[in-house]
Amino acid sequence: MERSPVYFTDFRCTRDGGLPEKLKRLCKFAGIQTIDFEGKFTAIKMHFGEDGNLSYLRPDYAKAVADVVKELGGKPFLTDCNTLYPGSRKNAVDHLDIATQHGFLPITTGCQVIIADGLKGTDDVAVPVQGAQYCKEARIGRAIMDADVFISLAHFKGHEATGFGGALKNIGMGCGSRAGKMEQHNSGKPVIDQQDCRGCKQCAKECGSDAISYQKNGKASIDQDRCKGCGRCIGACNFDAIYNPNASANTDLDRKMAEYAKAVCQNRPCFHINLMVDISPWCDCHAFNDAPLIPSIGMAASFDPVALDQACCDMCAKAQRFPNTRIADNIAKGMHSTGNLWQDSTPESVWDETLLHGERIGLGTTSYELKTMK
């Protein structure tokens, strides 16, 4: 299979304009100008950060991408879909409030913010997925599907269920409406090991289904009828007391996510950017962010989201690890290091399955050629 070009630059910067200007140059180095933007609505999909989390991408990066789109004649807007779980982004009103709080304003980014799946996360489109094995139709936020051009601007990092989160997760999970997110998460529901549970109640704070209650002994239990299977409680537990008994659940999640990404990207011009900065072990959806696993690496872009994520995974795998991280905690508990960054951070993840399935369904290729811009 022919290799896809992935374009990379580090965070070294000695020019006026700083990193935003360097990101603009990277986009052009990667060939974004070959897309016909003239008069086209352009969705820039990103994450505006949860309240309390500081690892989300700064608005300056969004402005850099929007400026390039406008320079090429396009009409950019920033977008995301509402969350399945409680927090600051569960409806469009709260979502816009947190985006404003975190600096995503027309005056700072040069474009508007549109929550793609509407006020309550129900404004979606059923999109047939070409070559899908799990999701024949994907429920995607309407504003994202109404756009003529799609750009993914992702914070590349770890993730508590999928191992890592980059372009494919930003697109697949991030563009799903609430119904779409539920479809991706419904392969299994977690249970609680009563012996390991400490009764700290942290899991209940993360549950979006009111499915967690506490017994007389203080131990937590999950109502399987109420549970949506989103897995937030697994990431919330510091004592590894919550797990998914369905051995294929994370594999299914990864594959469904790849198919949702295919639904978003098929049949229109797309461009993808990953920023490998503050590479935290968990998603930016939490109301906190844990210490980065490795140093910040740089920025990468490609027309192929699978190749882009594969290249970023490979670069992260080669980086020197920080001490005092989630991985160090896991090893201190007796976990044997596999030598794989994402597996050591989230042992229950099947981190590469999104990449492999994305390749199987024709979304992209894991074979890439890295081209570096100074």
Salt bridges, closest charged atoms under 4 A:
ASP10 OD1 - LYS22 NZ 2.98
GLU21 OE2 - LYS24 NZ 3.11
ASP36 OD2 - LYS40 NZ 3.42
GLU50 OE1 - ARG89 NE 3.42
ASP67 OD2 - LYS24 NZ 3.31
ASP67 OD2 - LYS63 NZ 2.78
GLU71 OE2 - LYS28 NZ 2.93
ASP80 OD1 - LYS45 NZ 3.02
ASP80 OD2 - ARG89 NH1 3.53
ASP80 OD2 - HIS95 NE2 3.87
ASP94 OD2 - LYS90 NZ 3.19
ASP123 OD1 - ARG142 NE 2.67
ASP124 OD1 - ARG139 NH2 2.72
GLU160 OE2 - HIS159 NE2 3.87
GLU160 OE2 - HIS286 NE2 2.95
GLU206 OE1 - ARG232 NH2 2.45
GLU206 OE2 - HIS286 ND1 3.94
ASP240 OD2 - LYS333 NZ 3.33
GLU259 OE2 - HIS357 NE2 2.85
ASP284 OD2 - HIS155 ND1 2.77
ASP344 OD2 - ARG321 NH1 2.83
GLU353 OE2 - ARG255 NE 2.93
GLU353 OE2 - ARG360 NH2 2.32
